[in-house]
Amino acid sequence: MIQRTRLVAFVVSVLCVFCCGLFAQSSTSISLQERVMMTSRIYHVVSTFFPGLSQDKFDAAYEKYLSTILRTEDRRAFDLASMEFVADLHDGHTWFYDKWLDQNHGAPIGILAYPVSGKWTVVRSQLDSIHVGDVIASVDDASADEWFVRNRRYLSASSDRDASVSFFDTPALFPEQFTITLGDGRKVPIDRKNDKKQPLPAVKTEGKWLVPNSVAYVKVPTFHGIETQAQALEFLKQYHDAKTLILDVRGNPGTGAPGVLQRALMVKPYQDWNEASSEHGGALLRNYPPAYPGHSTLVITDTIIEPRDTAYSGRLILLTDRVCSCACEDFVMPFKFARRATLVGETTAGTYSMTRHLDLENGMMLNISAVRHTFPDGSQFEGVGITPDVPVENSAEDLRAGRDAVLKKAVEIAQGP
C-alpha cells in the first residue's frame, strides 16, 4: 500500500536533488518546479472531489505519473503524461487540457470517424478527398483499430465506445502528416496544417413537417446557450397540433442546460437522477476537530418533478446516438424512465456530471467529475448510457447514400398503430 506521506517525502526529496537545476520555461519546456507544483495541485483536486475514488489505486498511478514527468522538461511530454494520468480515472468529464498543446499540435484532421458495425467509418468530413461513409482501413503502418489501441490511454472517456467517438477529434494524438488508407484501397495523405478544409455547417435548430399536419420533425444540435432551445420552442408552437413530434438530438454534445425544452415536452411526473458527491479533506478537515471523519458523501434520491400544463401533449419520439452526451443525456433520461417518449437509434454516450475545474496560470486546465449519477432505479449510468427502445444504426452504406435509417424507422412508428 502506498502511503500519502511517502508520496510527499518522494516529491520533497526530488525537489532537493534538482532545486539547483530548474529549467527556465520556454514555449516547448516547463520547469521542474512548475511540473511538481501542477501535479501536486491535480492530485489534491482529484483526491478531494472525484466521486468514488479508489485512493490506493490513484496513489499508485500518481507515483507512476511523477516518475514520468520528472524525467523531462518537454511540455508536450508533460501534457501527454497528464492526459494519461487523468484518463485512467475512466470518466468522460474528467480531463486535462493545455491551450499550448492545442495551439501547437491541435490542427484539426478534418474528419470525424468512429466504429460502425465494427469498421471505422467517416461520419463527418471537411476534406474533398474523404467522404461521409468511407471506411478507414489503416493509419500509416497500423490498422485503425491498432492505432486506437495505441492511443486509448490518453483519451478521457467513460467507456471504450465513448473514447472512440472522440479519437479523431483529438488531433494532438496524430502526426502532423500521415496517410489514411480507405476500405476501397485509396490512400489519402493528410497534412493537418495545410489541408484545405470546408467550413462546418452552422449550428442551428431545424424543423419541418414530414407528414403534413400529422408528423413534425425538430432537430436540436446543442443545448449550449438558449438560442437553439428558443428556436425549438418556436417550432413547437408551429407543430402544436401534430399527432407525433420526432425530436432529433443525435450529434448533440449537450454543453448546456436543457430544462426549458424538457419542460415544454413533459406531460408526466418524473423522477430525477440519483446523485452522489464526495468531499475528502479540504474544508471538511479545517472546520471540524481532528477526530471528525475526513470523508463525506452526499446522496440525493427520489426527487419527483411535476410537469407543466402547457407542455406539448402529442406522441413524442426521440432520436438518439452515441454522440448524445452530458446535458443531452440529462434531457433524454426523464423521457425514457417516465415512458413519455419512444427512443429510436443508438445508446447514448453514458457520461454526465456536474464538474469542478482547476485553471492553471500557464493555460493548463483540469476538469473533474464531482457528482456520480445513477438512473432513478439505482442502476449504473456512467459508461453505460441510455438505451433506445428501438435500436437502429445507420450503416456505412446508408451514410454514403445519404439515407437515414433511424429517421425512416421513426416515421414508420409515427404512422403505425
Contacts in CASP RR format, 6 or more apart in sequence:
PFRMAT RR
TARGET T0000
AUTHOR 0000-0000-0000
METHOD contacts of the structure
MODEL  1
MIQRTRLVAFVVSVLCVFCCGLFAQSSTSISLQERVMMTSRIYHVVSTFF
PGLSQDKFDAAYEKYLSTILRTEDRRAFDLASMEFVADLHDGHTWFYDKW
LDQNHGAPIGILAYPVSGKWTVVRSQLDSIHVGDVIASVDDASADEWFVR
NRRYLSASSDRDASVSFFDTPALFPEQFTITLGDGRKVPIDRKNDKKQPL
PAVKTEGKWLVPNSVAYVKVPTFHGIETQAQALEFLKQYHDAKTLILDVR
GNPGTGAPGVLQRALMVKPYQDWNEASSEHGGALLRNYPPAYPGHSTLVI
TDTIIEPRDTAYSGRLILLTDRVCSCACEDFVMPFKFARRATLVGETTAG
TYSMTRHLDLENGMMLNISAVRHTFPDGSQFEGVGITPDVPVENSAEDLR
AGRDAVLKKAVEIAQGP
1 56 0 8 1.000
2 56 0 8 1.000
2 59 0 8 1.000
2 60 0 8 1.000
2 63 0 8 1.000
3 59 0 8 1.000
4 59 0 8 1.000
7 43 0 8 1.000
7 59 0 8 1.000
7 62 0 8 1.000
7 63 0 8 1.000
7 66 0 8 1.000
10 63 0 8 1.000
10 66 0 8 1.000
11 36 0 8 1.000
11 40 0 8 1.000
11 66 0 8 1.000
14 36 0 8 1.000
14 66 0 8 1.000
14 70 0 8 1.000
15 32 0 8 1.000
15 33 0 8 1.000
15 36 0 8 1.000
18 32 0 8 1.000
18 70 0 8 1.000
19 33 0 8 1.000
21 32 0 8 1.000
22 31 0 8 1.000
22 32 0 8 1.000
22 33 0 8 1.000
23 29 0 8 1.000
23 30 0 8 1.000
23 31 0 8 1.000
23 32 0 8 1.000
23 73 0 8 1.000
24 31 0 8 1.000
25 31 0 8 1.000
25 34 0 8 1.000
25 362 0 8 1.000
27 75 0 8 1.000
27 100 0 8 1.000
27 104 0 8 1.000
28 74 0 8 1.000
28 75 0 8 1.000
28 76 0 8 1.000
29 73 0 8 1.000
29 74 0 8 1.000
29 75 0 8 1.000
30 73 0 8 1.000
30 74 0 8 1.000
30 75 0 8 1.000
30 78 0 8 1.000
30 362 0 8 1.000
31 73 0 8 1.000
32 70 0 8 1.000
32 73 0 8 1.000
34 362 0 8 1.000
35 69 0 8 1.000
35 70 0 8 1.000
35 73 0 8 1.000
35 78 0 8 1.000
36 66 0 8 1.000
36 70 0 8 1.000
38 82 0 8 1.000
38 360 0 8 1.000
38 364 0 8 1.000
39 62 0 8 1.000
39 65 0 8 1.000
39 66 0 8 1.000
39 69 0 8 1.000
39 82 0 8 1.000
41 358 0 8 1.000
41 360 0 8 1.000
41 366 0 8 1.000
42 82 0 8 1.000
42 85 0 8 1.000
42 86 0 8 1.000
42 96 0 8 1.000
42 358 0 8 1.000
42 366 0 8 1.000
43 62 0 8 1.000
45 356 0 8 1.000
45 358 0 8 1.000
45 366 0 8 1.000
45 368 0 8 1.000
46 53 0 8 1.000
46 58 0 8 1.000
46 86 0 8 1.000
46 89 0 8 1.000
46 94 0 8 1.000
46 366 0 8 1.000
46 368 0 8 1.000
47 53 0 8 1.000
47 55 0 8 1.000
47 58 0 8 1.000
47 280 0 8 1.000
48 279 0 8 1.000
48 280 0 8 1.000
48 281 0 8 1.000
48 282 0 8 1.000
49 277 0 8 1.000
49 278 0 8 1.000
49 279 0 8 1.000
49 280 0 8 1.000
49 356 0 8 1.000
49 368 0 8 1.000
49 370 0 8 1.000
50 89 0 8 1.000
50 91 0 8 1.000
50 94 0 8 1.000
50 278 0 8 1.000
50 368 0 8 1.000
50 369 0 8 1.000
50 370 0 8 1.000
51 276 0 8 1.000
51 277 0 8 1.000
51 278 0 8 1.000
51 369 0 8 1.000
51 370 0 8 1.000
51 371 0 8 1.000
51 372 0 8 1.000
52 276 0 8 1.000
52 278 0 8 1.000
52 372 0 8 1.000
53 89 0 8 1.000
53 278 0 8 1.000
53 280 0 8 1.000
58 89 0 8 1.000
61 85 0 8 1.000
61 88 0 8 1.000
62 85 0 8 1.000
65 81 0 8 1.000
65 82 0 8 1.000
65 84 0 8 1.000
65 85 0 8 1.000
68 77 0 8 1.000
68 81 0 8 1.000
69 77 0 8 1.000
69 78 0 8 1.000
69 81 0 8 1.000
69 82 0 8 1.000
72 78 0 8 1.000
75 98 0 8 1.000
75 100 0 8 1.000
75 101 0 8 1.000
76 101 0 8 1.000
76 104 0 8 1.000
76 105 0 8 1.000
76 172 0 8 1.000
79 96 0 8 1.000
79 98 0 8 1.000
79 100 0 8 1.000
79 101 0 8 1.000
79 172 0 8 1.000
79 364 0 8 1.000
80 154 0 8 1.000
80 172 0 8 1.000
82 96 0 8 1.000
82 98 0 8 1.000
82 364 0 8 1.000
83 95 0 8 1.000
83 96 0 8 1.000
83 154 0 8 1.000
83 156 0 8 1.000
84 153 0 8 1.000
84 154 0 8 1.000
85 96 0 8 1.000
86 94 0 8 1.000
86 95 0 8 1.000
86 96 0 8 1.000
86 156 0 8 1.000
86 366 0 8 1.000
86 368 0 8 1.000
87 94 0 8 1.000
87 95 0 8 1.000
87 153 0 8 1.000
87 154 0 8 1.000
87 155 0 8 1.000
87 156 0 8 1.000
87 157 0 8 1.000
88 153 0 8 1.000
89 156 0 8 1.000
89 368 0 8 1.000
90 157 0 8 1.000
90 158 0 8 1.000
90 159 0 8 1.000
91 156 0 8 1.000
91 157 0 8 1.000
91 158 0 8 1.000
91 351 0 8 1.000
91 353 0 8 1.000
91 368 0 8 1.000
91 369 0 8 1.000
91 382 0 8 1.000
92 156 0 8 1.000
92 157 0 8 1.000
92 158 0 8 1.000
92 162 0 8 1.000
92 351 0 8 1.000
92 353 0 8 1.000
92 369 0 8 1.000
93 156 0 8 1.000
93 326 0 8 1.000
93 351 0 8 1.000
93 352 0 8 1.000
93 353 0 8 1.000
93 355 0 8 1.000
93 367 0 8 1.000
93 368 0 8 1.000
93 369 0 8 1.000
94 156 0 8 1.000
94 355 0 8 1.000
94 367 0 8 1.000
94 368 0 8 1.000
94 369 0 8 1.000
95 156 0 8 1.000
95 366 0 8 1.000
95 367 0 8 1.000
96 156 0 8 1.000
96 364 0 8 1.000
96 365 0 8 1.000
96 366 0 8 1.000
96 367 0 8 1.000
97 364 0 8 1.000
97 365 0 8 1.000
97 366 0 8 1.000
97 367 0 8 1.000
98 363 0 8 1.000
98 364 0 8 1.000
98 365 0 8 1.000
99 363 0 8 1.000
99 364 0 8 1.000
99 365 0 8 1.000
100 362 0 8 1.000
100 363 0 8 1.000
100 364 0 8 1.000
101 172 0 8 1.000
102 172 0 8 1.000
105 171 0 8 1.000
105 172 0 8 1.000
105 176 0 8 1.000
106 171 0 8 1.000
106 172 0 8 1.000
106 192 0 8 1.000
107 171 0 8 1.000
107 176 0 8 1.000
107 192 0 8 1.000
107 193 0 8 1.000
108 126 0 8 1.000
108 171 0 8 1.000
108 192 0 8 1.000
108 197 0 8 1.000
109 168 0 8 1.000
109 171 0 8 1.000
109 174 0 8 1.000
109 190 0 8 1.000
109 192 0 8 1.000
110 125 0 8 1.000
110 126 0 8 1.000
110 127 0 8 1.000
110 192 0 8 1.000
110 195 0 8 1.000
110 197 0 8 1.000
111 122 0 8 1.000
111 124 0 8 1.000
111 125 0 8 1.000
111 126 0 8 1.000
111 127 0 8 1.000
111 130 0 8 1.000
111 168 0 8 1.000
112 122 0 8 1.000
112 123 0 8 1.000
112 124 0 8 1.000
112 125 0 8 1.000
112 168 0 8 1.000
112 169 0 8 1.000
113 120 0 8 1.000
113 121 0 8 1.000
113 122 0 8 1.000
113 123 0 8 1.000
113 136 0 8 1.000
113 144 0 8 1.000
113 167 0 8 1.000
113 168 0 8 1.000
114 120 0 8 1.000
114 121 0 8 1.000
114 123 0 8 1.000
114 164 0 8 1.000
114 165 0 8 1.000
114 167 0 8 1.000
114 168 0 8 1.000
114 322 0 8 1.000
115 121 0 8 1.000
115 164 0 8 1.000
116 123 0 8 1.000
116 393 0 8 1.000
116 394 0 8 1.000
116 395 0 8 1.000
116 396 0 8 1.000
116 399 0 8 1.000
117 393 0 8 1.000
117 395 0 8 1.000
117 396 0 8 1.000
119 135 0 8 1.000
119 136 0 8 1.000
119 396 0 8 1.000
120 135 0 8 1.000
120 136 0 8 1.000
120 144 0 8 1.000
120 145 0 8 1.000
120 148 0 8 1.000
121 133 0 8 1.000
121 134 0 8 1.000
121 135 0 8 1.000
121 136 0 8 1.000
121 396 0 8 1.000
121 399 0 8 1.000
122 130 0 8 1.000
122 131 0 8 1.000
122 132 0 8 1.000
122 133 0 8 1.000
122 134 0 8 1.000
122 135 0 8 1.000
122 136 0 8 1.000
122 399 0 8 1.000
123 132 0 8 1.000
123 133 0 8 1.000
123 399 0 8 1.000
124 132 0 8 1.000
124 200 0 8 1.000
125 131 0 8 1.000
125 132 0 8 1.000
125 134 0 8 1.000
126 197 0 8 1.000
126 198 0 8 1.000
126 199 0 8 1.000
126 200 0 8 1.000
127 188 0 8 1.000
127 195 0 8 1.000
127 196 0 8 1.000
127 197 0 8 1.000
127 198 0 8 1.000
128 196 0 8 1.000
128 198 0 8 1.000
129 188 0 8 1.000
130 180 0 8 1.000
130 182 0 8 1.000
130 188 0 8 1.000
131 400 0 8 1.000
132 399 0 8 1.000
132 400 0 8 1.000
132 402 0 8 1.000
133 396 0 8 1.000
133 397 0 8 1.000
133 399 0 8 1.000
133 400 0 8 1.000
134 182 0 8 1.000
134 183 0 8 1.000
134 184 0 8 1.000
134 396 0 8 1.000
134 400 0 8 1.000
135 182 0 8 1.000
135 183 0 8 1.000
135 184 0 8 1.000
135 396 0 8 1.000
136 144 0 8 1.000
136 180 0 8 1.000
136 181 0 8 1.000
136 182 0 8 1.000
136 183 0 8 1.000
137 143 0 8 1.000
137 144 0 8 1.000
137 181 0 8 1.000
137 182 0 8 1.000
137 183 0 8 1.000
137 185 0 8 1.000
138 144 0 8 1.000
138 147 0 8 1.000
138 180 0 8 1.000
138 181 0 8 1.000
139 147 0 8 1.000
139 174 0 8 1.000
139 178 0 8 1.000
139 179 0 8 1.000
139 180 0 8 1.000
139 181 0 8 1.000
140 147 0 8 1.000
140 175 0 8 1.000
140 178 0 8 1.000
140 179 0 8 1.000
142 150 0 8 1.000
148 163 0 8 1.000
148 164 0 8 1.000
148 167 0 8 1.000
151 167 0 8 1.000
151 170 0 8 1.000
151 173 0 8 1.000
152 160 0 8 1.000
152 163 0 8 1.000
154 170 0 8 1.000
154 173 0 8 1.000
155 163 0 8 1.000
155 166 0 8 1.000
155 167 0 8 1.000
155 170 0 8 1.000
155 173 0 8 1.000
156 163 0 8 1.000
157 163 0 8 1.000
157 165 0 8 1.000
157 166 0 8 1.000
157 351 0 8 1.000
158 349 0 8 1.000
158 350 0 8 1.000
158 351 0 8 1.000
158 382 0 8 1.000
158 383 0 8 1.000
159 350 0 8 1.000
159 383 0 8 1.000
159 384 0 8 1.000
161 322 0 8 1.000
161 349 0 8 1.000
162 322 0 8 1.000
162 325 0 8 1.000
162 349 0 8 1.000
162 350 0 8 1.000
162 351 0 8 1.000
162 383 0 8 1.000
165 322 0 8 1.000
165 323 0 8 1.000
165 349 0 8 1.000
167 173 0 8 1.000
171 192 0 8 1.000
174 190 0 8 1.000
174 192 0 8 1.000
176 191 0 8 1.000
176 192 0 8 1.000
176 193 0 8 1.000
177 189 0 8 1.000
177 190 0 8 1.000
177 191 0 8 1.000
177 192 0 8 1.000
178 189 0 8 1.000
178 190 0 8 1.000
179 187 0 8 1.000
179 188 0 8 1.000
179 189 0 8 1.000
179 190 0 8 1.000
180 187 0 8 1.000
180 188 0 8 1.000
180 190 0 8 1.000
181 187 0 8 1.000
181 188 0 8 1.000
182 188 0 8 1.000
203 221 0 8 1.000
203 222 0 8 1.000
203 228 0 8 1.000
204 221 0 8 1.000
204 228 0 8 1.000
204 231 0 8 1.000
205 218 0 8 1.000
205 219 0 8 1.000
205 220 0 8 1.000
205 221 0 8 1.000
205 228 0 8 1.000
205 229 0 8 1.000
205 231 0 8 1.000
205 232 0 8 1.000
205 235 0 8 1.000
206 217 0 8 1.000
206 218 0 8 1.000
206 219 0 8 1.000
207 216 0 8 1.000
207 217 0 8 1.000
207 218 0 8 1.000
207 219 0 8 1.000
207 235 0 8 1.000
208 216 0 8 1.000
208 217 0 8 1.000
209 215 0 8 1.000
209 216 0 8 1.000
209 217 0 8 1.000
209 239 0 8 1.000
209 242 0 8 1.000
210 216 0 8 1.000
210 217 0 8 1.000
210 246 0 8 1.000
210 411 0 8 1.000
210 414 0 8 1.000
211 411 0 8 1.000
211 414 0 8 1.000
211 415 0 8 1.000
213 241 0 8 1.000
213 242 0 8 1.000
214 242 0 8 1.000
214 243 0 8 1.000
214 244 0 8 1.000
214 414 0 8 1.000
214 415 0 8 1.000
215 242 0 8 1.000
215 243 0 8 1.000
215 244 0 8 1.000
215 245 0 8 1.000
215 246 0 8 1.000
215 411 0 8 1.000
215 414 0 8 1.000
215 415 0 8 1.000
216 235 0 8 1.000
216 238 0 8 1.000
216 239 0 8 1.000
216 242 0 8 1.000
216 244 0 8 1.000
216 245 0 8 1.000
216 246 0 8 1.000
217 245 0 8 1.000
217 246 0 8 1.000
217 248 0 8 1.000
217 407 0 8 1.000
218 232 0 8 1.000
218 235 0 8 1.000
218 236 0 8 1.000
218 239 0 8 1.000
218 245 0 8 1.000
218 246 0 8 1.000
218 247 0 8 1.000
218 248 0 8 1.000
219 247 0 8 1.000
219 248 0 8 1.000
219 249 0 8 1.000
219 250 0 8 1.000
220 228 0 8 1.000
220 229 0 8 1.000
220 232 0 8 1.000
220 247 0 8 1.000
220 248 0 8 1.000
220 249 0 8 1.000
220 252 0 8 1.000
220 261 0 8 1.000
221 228 0 8 1.000
221 251 0 8 1.000
221 252 0 8 1.000
222 228 0 8 1.000
222 252 0 8 1.000
222 253 0 8 1.000
222 254 0 8 1.000
222 255 0 8 1.000
222 256 0 8 1.000
223 229 0 8 1.000
223 252 0 8 1.000
223 254 0 8 1.000
223 255 0 8 1.000
223 256 0 8 1.000
223 257 0 8 1.000
223 258 0 8 1.000
223 261 0 8 1.000
223 327 0 8 1.000
223 328 0 8 1.000
223 331 0 8 1.000
224 254 0 8 1.000
224 255 0 8 1.000
224 256 0 8 1.000
225 256 0 8 1.000
226 260 0 8 1.000
229 258 0 8 1.000
229 259 0 8 1.000
229 260 0 8 1.000
229 261 0 8 1.000
230 260 0 8 1.000
232 247 0 8 1.000
232 261 0 8 1.000
233 260 0 8 1.000
233 261 0 8 1.000
233 264 0 8 1.000
236 245 0 8 1.000
236 264 0 8 1.000
236 265 0 8 1.000
236 312 0 8 1.000
239 245 0 8 1.000
239 312 0 8 1.000
240 312 0 8 1.000
242 314 0 8 1.000
243 314 0 8 1.000
243 315 0 8 1.000
243 414 0 8 1.000
244 314 0 8 1.000
244 315 0 8 1.000
244 316 0 8 1.000
244 317 0 8 1.000
244 414 0 8 1.000
245 265 0 8 1.000
245 312 0 8 1.000
245 314 0 8 1.000
245 315 0 8 1.000
245 316 0 8 1.000
245 317 0 8 1.000
246 317 0 8 1.000
246 319 0 8 1.000
246 407 0 8 1.000
246 410 0 8 1.000
246 411 0 8 1.000
246 414 0 8 1.000
247 265 0 8 1.000
247 316 0 8 1.000
247 317 0 8 1.000
247 318 0 8 1.000
247 319 0 8 1.000
247 341 0 8 1.000
248 318 0 8 1.000
248 319 0 8 1.000
248 407 0 8 1.000
249 318 0 8 1.000
249 319 0 8 1.000
249 320 0 8 1.000
249 324 0 8 1.000
249 328 0 8 1.000
249 331 0 8 1.000
249 332 0 8 1.000
250 319 0 8 1.000
250 320 0 8 1.000
250 321 0 8 1.000
250 323 0 8 1.000
250 324 0 8 1.000
250 345 0 8 1.000
250 346 0 8 1.000
250 406 0 8 1.000
251 321 0 8 1.000
251 323 0 8 1.000
251 324 0 8 1.000
251 328 0 8 1.000
252 323 0 8 1.000
252 324 0 8 1.000
252 328 0 8 1.000
253 323 0 8 1.000
253 324 0 8 1.000
253 325 0 8 1.000
253 326 0 8 1.000
253 328 0 8 1.000
254 324 0 8 1.000
254 325 0 8 1.000
254 326 0 8 1.000
254 327 0 8 1.000
254 328 0 8 1.000
254 331 0 8 1.000
255 326 0 8 1.000
255 327 0 8 1.000
256 326 0 8 1.000
256 327 0 8 1.000
257 327 0 8 1.000
258 327 0 8 1.000
258 328 0 8 1.000
258 330 0 8 1.000
258 331 0 8 1.000
259 331 0 8 1.000
261 331 0 8 1.000
262 331 0 8 1.000
262 334 0 8 1.000
263 307 0 8 1.000
263 308 0 8 1.000
263 311 0 8 1.000
264 308 0 8 1.000
264 310 0 8 1.000
264 311 0 8 1.000
264 312 0 8 1.000
265 311 0 8 1.000
265 312 0 8 1.000
265 316 0 8 1.000
265 335 0 8 1.000
265 340 0 8 1.000
265 341 0 8 1.000
266 305 0 8 1.000
266 307 0 8 1.000
266 308 0 8 1.000
266 311 0 8 1.000
266 334 0 8 1.000
266 335 0 8 1.000
266 338 0 8 1.000
266 340 0 8 1.000
267 307 0 8 1.000
267 311 0 8 1.000
267 312 0 8 1.000
267 313 0 8 1.000
267 340 0 8 1.000
268 307 0 8 1.000
268 338 0 8 1.000
268 339 0 8 1.000
268 340 0 8 1.000
269 304 0 8 1.000
269 305 0 8 1.000
269 306 0 8 1.000
269 307 0 8 1.000
269 338 0 8 1.000
270 304 0 8 1.000
270 305 0 8 1.000
270 307 0 8 1.000
270 334 0 8 1.000
270 337 0 8 1.000
270 338 0 8 1.000
270 340 0 8 1.000
271 302 0 8 1.000
271 303 0 8 1.000
271 304 0 8 1.000
271 305 0 8 1.000
271 334 0 8 1.000
271 337 0 8 1.000
271 338 0 8 1.000
271 376 0 8 1.000
272 303 0 8 1.000
272 304 0 8 1.000
272 305 0 8 1.000
272 334 0 8 1.000
272 376 0 8 1.000
273 303 0 8 1.000
273 330 0 8 1.000
273 333 0 8 1.000
273 373 0 8 1.000
273 374 0 8 1.000
273 375 0 8 1.000
273 376 0 8 1.000
273 381 0 8 1.000
274 299 0 8 1.000
274 300 0 8 1.000
274 301 0 8 1.000
274 373 0 8 1.000
274 374 0 8 1.000
274 375 0 8 1.000
274 376 0 8 1.000
274 378 0 8 1.000
275 298 0 8 1.000
275 299 0 8 1.000
275 300 0 8 1.000
275 301 0 8 1.000
275 371 0 8 1.000
275 372 0 8 1.000
275 373 0 8 1.000
276 297 0 8 1.000
276 298 0 8 1.000
276 299 0 8 1.000
276 300 0 8 1.000
276 371 0 8 1.000
276 372 0 8 1.000
276 374 0 8 1.000
277 297 0 8 1.000
277 298 0 8 1.000
277 354 0 8 1.000
277 370 0 8 1.000
277 371 0 8 1.000
277 372 0 8 1.000
278 295 0 8 1.000
278 296 0 8 1.000
278 297 0 8 1.000
278 298 0 8 1.000
279 295 0 8 1.000
279 296 0 8 1.000
280 294 0 8 1.000
280 295 0 8 1.000
281 294 0 8 1.000
281 295 0 8 1.000
284 292 0 8 1.000
284 294 0 8 1.000
284 295 0 8 1.000
284 296 0 8 1.000
285 292 0 8 1.000
285 294 0 8 1.000
305 334 0 8 1.000
315 342 0 8 1.000
315 414 0 8 1.000
316 335 0 8 1.000
316 340 0 8 1.000
316 341 0 8 1.000
316 342 0 8 1.000
317 341 0 8 1.000
317 342 0 8 1.000
317 343 0 8 1.000
317 344 0 8 1.000
317 410 0 8 1.000
317 413 0 8 1.000
317 414 0 8 1.000
318 332 0 8 1.000
318 335 0 8 1.000
318 341 0 8 1.000
318 342 0 8 1.000
318 343 0 8 1.000
318 344 0 8 1.000
319 344 0 8 1.000
319 345 0 8 1.000
319 406 0 8 1.000
319 407 0 8 1.000
319 410 0 8 1.000
320 332 0 8 1.000
320 343 0 8 1.000
320 344 0 8 1.000
320 345 0 8 1.000
320 346 0 8 1.000
320 347 0 8 1.000
320 348 0 8 1.000
320 386 0 8 1.000
320 388 0 8 1.000
321 345 0 8 1.000
321 346 0 8 1.000
321 348 0 8 1.000
321 406 0 8 1.000
322 346 0 8 1.000
322 347 0 8 1.000
322 348 0 8 1.000
322 349 0 8 1.000
323 349 0 8 1.000
324 332 0 8 1.000
324 348 0 8 1.000
324 349 0 8 1.000
325 348 0 8 1.000
325 349 0 8 1.000
325 350 0 8 1.000
325 351 0 8 1.000
325 352 0 8 1.000
326 349 0 8 1.000
326 351 0 8 1.000
326 352 0 8 1.000
327 352 0 8 1.000
328 348 0 8 1.000
329 348 0 8 1.000
329 349 0 8 1.000
329 350 0 8 1.000
329 351 0 8 1.000
329 352 0 8 1.000
329 381 0 8 1.000
329 385 0 8 1.000
329 386 0 8 1.000
330 352 0 8 1.000
332 343 0 8 1.000
332 348 0 8 1.000
332 386 0 8 1.000
333 375 0 8 1.000
333 381 0 8 1.000
333 386 0 8 1.000
334 340 0 8 1.000
335 341 0 8 1.000
335 343 0 8 1.000
336 343 0 8 1.000
336 386 0 8 1.000
336 389 0 8 1.000
337 375 0 8 1.000
337 376 0 8 1.000
337 377 0 8 1.000
342 389 0 8 1.000
342 390 0 8 1.000
342 413 0 8 1.000
343 386 0 8 1.000
343 387 0 8 1.000
343 388 0 8 1.000
343 389 0 8 1.000
343 390 0 8 1.000
344 388 0 8 1.000
344 389 0 8 1.000
344 390 0 8 1.000
344 392 0 8 1.000
344 406 0 8 1.000
344 409 0 8 1.000
344 410 0 8 1.000
344 413 0 8 1.000
345 388 0 8 1.000
345 390 0 8 1.000
345 391 0 8 1.000
345 392 0 8 1.000
345 393 0 8 1.000
345 406 0 8 1.000
345 409 0 8 1.000
346 388 0 8 1.000
346 391 0 8 1.000
346 392 0 8 1.000
346 393 0 8 1.000
346 406 0 8 1.000
347 384 0 8 1.000
347 385 0 8 1.000
347 386 0 8 1.000
347 387 0 8 1.000
347 388 0 8 1.000
347 391 0 8 1.000
348 385 0 8 1.000
348 386 0 8 1.000
349 383 0 8 1.000
349 385 0 8 1.000
350 381 0 8 1.000
350 382 0 8 1.000
350 383 0 8 1.000
350 384 0 8 1.000
350 385 0 8 1.000
350 386 0 8 1.000
351 382 0 8 1.000
351 383 0 8 1.000
352 373 0 8 1.000
352 381 0 8 1.000
352 382 0 8 1.000
353 369 0 8 1.000
353 370 0 8 1.000
353 371 0 8 1.000
353 372 0 8 1.000
353 373 0 8 1.000
353 382 0 8 1.000
354 369 0 8 1.000
354 370 0 8 1.000
354 371 0 8 1.000
355 367 0 8 1.000
355 368 0 8 1.000
355 369 0 8 1.000
355 370 0 8 1.000
356 367 0 8 1.000
356 368 0 8 1.000
356 370 0 8 1.000
357 365 0 8 1.000
357 366 0 8 1.000
357 367 0 8 1.000
357 368 0 8 1.000
358 365 0 8 1.000
358 366 0 8 1.000
358 368 0 8 1.000
359 365 0 8 1.000
360 366 0 8 1.000
372 382 0 8 1.000
373 381 0 8 1.000
373 382 0 8 1.000
374 380 0 8 1.000
374 381 0 8 1.000
375 381 0 8 1.000
390 409 0 8 1.000
390 413 0 8 1.000
392 405 0 8 1.000
392 406 0 8 1.000
392 409 0 8 1.000
393 405 0 8 1.000
393 406 0 8 1.000
394 403 0 8 1.000
394 404 0 8 1.000
394 405 0 8 1.000
394 406 0 8 1.000
395 405 0 8 1.000
397 403 0 8 1.000
398 404 0 8 1.000
398 405 0 8 1.000
END
